[in-house]
Amino acid sequence: MAKSAEVKLAIFGRAGVGKSALVVRFLTKRFIWEYDPTLESTYRHQATIDDEVVSMEILDTAGQEDVIQKEGHVRWGEGFVLVYDITDRGSFEEVLPLKNLLDEVKKPKNVTLILVGNKADLDHSRQVSTEEGEKLATELACAFYECSACTGEGNIMEAFYELCREVRRRKMVQGKTRRRSSTTHVKQAINKMLTKISS
């Protein structure tokens, strides 16, 4: 049996934006009303995406970590979900500093991420328009999803799957680049040896 592809995803956002609820909705298709916002959890999940078995390790951060903890989470992750609450403008304004942290820790600056506006069921209390979310996603060069962990509206599963696809694509490109690079080094070493022998 073929080994499954492994992907490490980290969920970031201010405490209370619904990170845990999104993860639980994705994993179980259920909504749980109460969470301990200070807890950090890691989940394992396996899914078939585009006929490939993908093993996901999902880190649900508490949203209250200090910079050193956040940097550790960024180093660990391969793909990132940046979450804000559409009814909380402050949570939206924290997205760009989070992206800057990702870029700072993950160099070169080609971080794989998606932007998620949560709590779309609370449209009557909206402080961040869909257009603002789309505009920010364009600036961040990432996919944007507006959804509700509470009602399941929006395509939460597709958001996670698309992030996994993008992480897999990047890994394949990096693998090919590394193989090309090592092949080039071998060719250069052989050429040097042949040059020495012929001289």
C-alpha positions, 0 to 999 in steps of 0.5 A, a space after each residue: 500500500 502506498 504511503 500517504 502524503 503528510 501535511 502539517 497545518 497550523 490555524 492562527 487568529 485572535 482568541 475567540 474567532 472560532 479556530 477550534 470550531 472550524 477545525 471541529 466542524 471540518 473533522 466531525 461536521 459538528 459544532 460544539 458551543 463551548 471551548 477553552 480558549 487557552 487550550 492548544 490542540 493537535 488533531 490527526 485526520 486522514 482524507 482522500 484528496 484528488 485520489 491521494 490519501 493525505 494525512 493531516 496534522 492540524 495544530 489549533 493554536 490558542 491565539 494567546 501565545 507569545 511571539 516565541 511560541 508563535 514562531 515555533 508554530 510557524 516553523 512547525 507548519 507547512 500550510 496556514 489558515 489565518 482566521 478572523 471573525 467577520 463581526 470583529 474588525 480587530 481580529 481582521 486587523 491582526 491578519 496582516 501582522 500574522 502574515 508578516 510573522 509567517 514571512 519573517 520566520 518562513 524564508 523565502 517569503 512564499 508561505 502557503 496559506 488561506 484566509 478564512 472569515 468565520 461567523 458568516 451566520 452573524 451577517 447582521 453583526 458584520 464589521 468586515 465586508 466580504 469585499 474587504 476579505 477578498 481584497 486582503 486575500 488578493 494582497 496576501 496572494 491566497 485563497 479566501 473563504 467566508 464561512 460559518 463553523 456554527 451552521 456549516 455554511 461556506 465550504 470549510 472542507 474545500 478550504 482545508 482540502 485546497 490548502 492541502 493541495 497547495 502544500 502538496 504542489 509546493 512540496 513537489 516543486 521543491 522536491 524537483 528543484 532539490 533533485 535538479 540542484 543535486 544532479 547539477 552538483 554531481 555533474 559539476 563534480 564529475 566534470 571537475 574530476 574529468 578535467 583533472 584527469 585529462 590535464 
